[in-house]
């Protein structure tokens, strides 16, 4: 994996795009779910692991729910075309209200929850093309255009 000459360019580009999606997932966890706060309160390694598993489990459950939302939408939408932040807010709103609902009202609330999914559709991503270039290193000392001793 460390020698890029062993792999075709298309594989490297595919891996880079896959890695970028993973980085976006980390950003969603840190910024939207945890609110950019240091939330690991535990001091014992076992409890830190438990908290991390809780964050990962919650992230995966939200993503799974986004897959379910896509299945209820009219059209061919993929989960990454929905707003994670919006989906998380709708799920949190639903979960906060469920304990105060009668059991007979829950199916109606879920139906209402899935009807809101159309508002979560994002605009398509812009295609960016910025060529990669290697910038020259700046010199520590300025260069004189004409040396005094050459005259």
Phi, psi and omega in degrees: 000336184277345180259105183291346181284346181279344186245145175294156182301322183296324177293319181294318178297318179297319178294322180294318178296321178296316179297322179297320178295324177295317179298322177295324176296318176298319179297318179299320180294313185288314186276312187273314183284316185262353177065032180057024178258153172281104188255357179281101186271341187284152178252342179271139181303323180296320181286327175296316176300319179297317178295319178297319177297323178297319178295314181295321178296316178298316179300314181293325177293321176295316179297321177298318179295327177293326175296317178297322178298319180297325179292333180271351180278150174276123182117172180264089178248146176253157184302328181286352177271001176256153179285120178294317182297316178294318179297318179298318180295318179294320179294318179297318179299318179295315183293326179292324183276342184299320180297338182265003182261150173283152182303330180287341182272346185296316178301323177294322178293321177294321178297317177297321179299315181287337178285338180283346188302332181297333179286349182268357183290128180271157172290153179299149179291145176287145174273120180251141175222097175246114181294142178276130179227153176265120180278141178291146179287138178288145177285148179290325184242144179290146178266137176273142181285328179226123179281148183288328185279352182278342184298000000 
